[in-house]
Amino acid sequence: MKYIIDQIQDKYVVLESVENHIFVQMRKSQLPKNIEESDVVIEKNGIFSICDEETKIRKEEINDLLNNLFE
């Protein structure tokens, strides 16, 4: 399943499911240590990993949208 990191708190992280937009809260220790807000993570067999390619595309799309707002 694919998620987007929505919020990073002290011990918890809020993730949004890409499929159904449901928010899930889990312990930060269950995710890779180098996560950042808006990263795309993929869960396979209970193991989470950052999808660098999708994260990069997502951040570029967000930057493009923001740049278009101020043109």
N, CA and C atoms as an extended XYZ file, in Angstrom:
213
Properties=species:S:1:pos:R:3:atomname:S:1:resname:S:1:resid:I:1 pbc="F F F"
N         0.843       -1.166        0.000 N   MET     1
C         0.000        0.000        0.000 CA  MET     1
C         0.894        1.237        0.000 C   MET     1
N         0.424        2.299       -0.585 N   LYS     2
C         1.197        3.532       -0.730 CA  LYS     2
C         0.597        4.626        0.146 C   LYS     2
N         1.491        5.364        0.829 N   TYR     3
C         1.079        6.436        1.730 CA  TYR     3
C         1.911        7.688        1.472 C   TYR     3
N         1.372        8.819        1.911 N   ILE     4
C         2.102       10.079        1.905 CA  ILE     4
C         2.256       10.514        3.359 C   ILE     4
N         3.468       10.919        3.730 N   ILE     5
C         3.697       11.403        5.084 CA  ILE     5
C         3.044       12.773        5.213 C   ILE     5
N         2.035       12.857        6.068 N   ASP     6
C         1.292       14.104        6.242 CA  ASP     6
C         1.890       14.960        7.351 C   ASP     6
N         2.163       14.342        8.507 N   GLN     7
C         2.708       15.076        9.651 CA  GLN     7
C         3.705       14.187       10.379 C   GLN     7
N         4.743       14.824       10.901 N   ILE     8
C         5.693       14.110       11.748 CA  ILE     8
C         5.656       14.790       13.108 C   ILE     8
N         5.304       14.009       14.123 N   GLN     9
C         5.232       14.527       15.485 CA  GLN     9
C         6.359       13.878       16.283 C   GLN     9
N         6.391       14.098       17.597 N   ASP    10
C         7.482       13.567       18.422 CA  ASP    10
C         7.684       12.068       18.229 C   ASP    10
N         6.689       11.282       18.577 N   LYS    11
C         6.825        9.834       18.501 CA  LYS    11
C         5.933        9.207       17.440 C   LYS    11
N         5.098       10.018       16.806 N   TYR    12
C         4.129        9.488       15.857 CA  TYR    12
C         4.210       10.195       14.505 C   TYR    12
N         3.723        9.492       13.502 N   VAL    13
C         3.653       10.027       12.147 CA  VAL    13
C         2.229        9.813       11.648 C   VAL    13
N         1.691       10.815       10.948 N   VAL    14
C         0.378       10.683       10.333 CA  VAL    14
C         0.603       10.470        8.844 C   VAL    14
N         0.036        9.374        8.335 N   LEU    15
C         0.157        9.037        6.928 CA  LEU    15
C        -1.210        9.096        6.269 C   LEU    15
N        -1.233        9.473        4.998 N   GLU    16
C        -2.473        9.465        4.224 CA  GLU    16
C        -2.368        8.382        3.154 C   GLU    16
N        -3.350        7.507        3.121 N   SER    17
C        -3.389        6.476        2.098 CA  SER    17
C        -3.640        7.113        0.736 C   SER    17
N        -2.827        6.759       -0.252 N   VAL    18
C        -2.998        7.297       -1.598 CA  VAL    18
C        -4.270        6.747       -2.232 C   VAL    18
N        -4.600        5.494       -1.931 N   GLU    19
C        -5.769        4.842       -2.535 CA  GLU    19
C        -7.095        5.431       -2.097 C   GLU    19
N        -7.268        5.556       -0.780 N   ASN    20
C        -8.597        5.934       -0.284 CA  ASN    20
C        -8.596        7.182        0.609 C   ASN    20
N        -7.459        7.862        0.730 N   HIS    21
C        -7.333        9.127        1.474 CA  HIS    21
C        -7.701        9.003        2.946 C   HIS    21
N        -7.526        7.819        3.500 N   ILE    22
C        -7.736        7.609        4.932 CA  ILE    22
C        -6.432        7.920        5.652 C   ILE    22
N        -6.545        8.605        6.793 N   PHE    23
C        -5.369        8.949        7.578 CA  PHE    23
C        -5.116        7.886        8.625 C   PHE    23
N        -3.834        7.548        8.805 N   VAL    24
C        -3.413        6.529        9.753 CA  VAL    24
C        -2.293        7.120       10.601 C   VAL    24
N        -2.331        6.839       11.892 N   GLN    25
C        -1.269        7.293       12.776 CA  GLN    25
C        -0.468        6.076       13.212 C   GLN    25
N         0.854        6.184       13.175 N   MET    26
C         1.682        5.069       13.630 CA  MET    26
C         2.945        5.599       14.300 C   MET    26
N         3.608        4.714       15.008 N   ARG    27
C         4.848        5.098       15.689 CA  ARG    27
C         5.922        5.443       14.668 C   ARG    27
N         6.638        6.502       14.966 N   LYS    28
C         7.718        6.952       14.096 CA  LYS    28
C         8.784        5.860       13.929 C   LYS    28
N         8.962        5.062       14.954 N   SER    29
C         9.980        3.999       14.931 CA  SER    29
C         9.673        2.900       13.909 C   SER    29
N         8.443        2.840       13.399 N   GLN    30
C         8.065        1.828       12.414 CA  GLN    30
C         8.420        2.238       10.984 C   GLN    30
N         8.876        3.474       10.814 N   LEU    31
C         9.172        4.017        9.494 CA  LEU    31
C        10.664        4.289        9.359 C   LEU    31
N        11.142        4.463        8.130 N   PRO    32
C        12.559        4.796        7.956 CA  PRO    32
C        12.926        6.071        8.716 C   PRO    32
N        14.131        6.108        9.246 N   LYS    33
C        14.558        7.232       10.095 CA  LYS    33
C        14.647        8.553        9.344 C   LYS    33
N        14.860        8.521        8.040 N   ASN    34
C        15.085        9.747        7.277 CA  ASN    34
C        13.832       10.277        6.581 C   ASN    34
N        12.640        9.907        7.059 N   ILE    35
C        11.409       10.383        6.424 CA  ILE    35
C        11.231       11.883        6.630 C   ILE    35
N        10.537       12.489        5.672 N   GLU    36
C        10.176       13.903        5.749 CA  GLU    36
C         8.711       14.035        5.360 C   GLU    36
N         8.093       15.127        5.803 N   GLU    37
C         6.711       15.373        5.400 CA  GLU    37
C         6.632       15.448        3.885 C   GLU    37
N         5.600       14.879        3.336 N   SER    38
C         5.275       14.769        1.905 CA  SER    38
C         6.037       13.667        1.185 C   SER    38
N         6.854       12.892        1.898 N   ASP    39
C         7.481       11.720        1.280 CA  ASP    39
C         6.412       10.689        0.937 C   ASP    39
N         6.655        9.942       -0.128 N   VAL    40
C         5.799        8.818       -0.489 CA  VAL    40
C         6.475        7.567        0.057 C   VAL    40
N         5.728        6.789        0.847 N   VAL    41
C         6.263        5.540        1.380 CA  VAL    41
C         5.385        4.382        0.935 C   VAL    41
N         6.024        3.246        0.762 N   ILE    42
C         5.319        2.045        0.331 CA  ILE    42
C         5.472        0.997        1.425 C   ILE    42
N         4.359        0.345        1.751 N   GLU    43
C         4.360       -0.720        2.751 CA  GLU    43
C         4.214       -2.053        2.044 C   GLU    43
N         5.162       -2.936        2.282 N   LYS    44
C         5.101       -4.308        1.768 CA  LYS    44
C         5.436       -5.250        2.902 C   LYS    44
N         4.496       -6.135        3.220 N   ASN    45
C         4.689       -7.128        4.280 CA  ASN    45
C         5.089       -6.485        5.611 C   ASN    45
N         4.482       -5.340        5.909 N   GLY    46
C         4.730       -4.674        7.187 CA  GLY    46
C         5.996       -3.845        7.240 C   GLY    46
N         6.715       -3.756        6.133 N   ILE    47
C         7.962       -2.983        6.069 CA  ILE    47
C         7.729       -1.761        5.201 C   ILE    47
N         8.102       -0.593        5.723 N   PHE    48
C         7.915        0.664        5.006 CA  PHE    48
C         9.238        1.118        4.404 C   PHE    48
N         9.158        1.614        3.180 N   SER    49
C        10.339        2.181        2.532 CA  SER    49
C         9.922        3.429        1.763 C   SER    49
N        10.858        4.356        1.659 N   ILE    50
C        10.597        5.601        0.935 CA  ILE    50
C        10.730        5.322       -0.556 C   ILE    50
N         9.766        5.791       -1.320 N   CYS    51
C         9.831        5.693       -2.778 CA  CYS    51
C        10.414        7.011       -3.284 C   CYS    51
N        11.730        7.029       -3.485 N   ASP    52
C        12.426        8.266       -3.850 CA  ASP    52
C        11.904        8.871       -5.145 C   ASP    52
N        11.661        8.028       -6.141 N   GLU    53
C        11.214        8.540       -7.444 CA  GLU    53
C         9.856        9.229       -7.339 C   GLU    53
N         8.896        8.567       -6.681 N   GLU    54
C         7.558        9.160       -6.552 CA  GLU    54
C         7.580       10.395       -5.649 C   GLU    54
N         8.426       10.371       -4.627 N   THR    55
C         8.560       11.524       -3.752 CA  THR    55
C         9.085       12.718       -4.541 C   THR    55
N        10.088       12.492       -5.374 N   LYS    56
C        10.662       13.567       -6.182 CA  LYS    56
C         9.612       14.158       -7.130 C   LYS    56
N         8.861       13.284       -7.803 N   ILE    57
C         7.816       13.741       -8.725 CA  ILE    57
C         6.769       14.556       -7.978 C   ILE    57
N         6.347       14.069       -6.830 N   ARG    58
C         5.326       14.758       -6.030 CA  ARG    58
C         5.807       16.140       -5.604 C   ARG    58
N         7.038       16.225       -5.126 N   LYS    59
C         7.571       17.519       -4.670 CA  LYS    59
C         7.710       18.487       -5.835 C   LYS    59
N         8.097       17.996       -7.010 N   GLU    60
C         8.182       18.857       -8.197 CA  GLU    60
C         6.803       19.386       -8.597 C   GLU    60
N         5.788       18.515       -8.528 N   GLU    61
C         4.420       18.941       -8.859 CA  GLU    61
C         3.933       20.008       -7.884 C   GLU    61
N         4.228       19.825       -6.610 N   ILE    62
C         3.823       20.802       -5.598 CA  ILE    62
C         4.526       22.135       -5.842 C   ILE    62
N         5.813       22.085       -6.126 N   ASN    63
C         6.561       23.325       -6.410 CA  ASN    63
C         6.017       24.030       -7.644 C   ASN    63
N         5.680       23.279       -8.674 N   ASP    64
C         5.102       23.872       -9.889 CA  ASP    64
C         3.782       24.570       -9.583 C   ASP    64
N         2.937       23.921       -8.788 N   LEU    65
C         1.660       24.524       -8.414 CA  LEU    65
C         1.872       25.819       -7.635 C   LEU    65
N         2.803       25.795       -6.702 N   LEU    66
C         3.081       27.000       -5.913 CA  LEU    66
C         3.638       28.116       -6.787 C   LEU    66
N         4.515       27.766       -7.696 N   ASN    67
C         5.093       28.784       -8.595 CA  ASN    67
C         4.021       29.396       -9.489 C   ASN    67
N         3.077       28.585       -9.927 N   ASN    68
C         1.989       29.090      -10.784 CA  ASN    68
C         1.058       30.035      -10.031 C   ASN    68
N         0.956       29.858       -8.738 N   LEU    69
C         0.102       30.743       -7.937 CA  LEU    69
C         0.646       32.162       -7.919 C   LEU    69
N         1.946       32.303       -7.994 N   PHE    70
C         2.571       33.610       -7.843 CA  PHE    70
C         3.023       34.221       -9.161 C   PHE    70
N         2.607       33.672      -10.269 N   GLU    71
C         2.953       34.248      -11.578 CA  GLU    71
C         1.976       35.316      -11.982 C   GLU    71
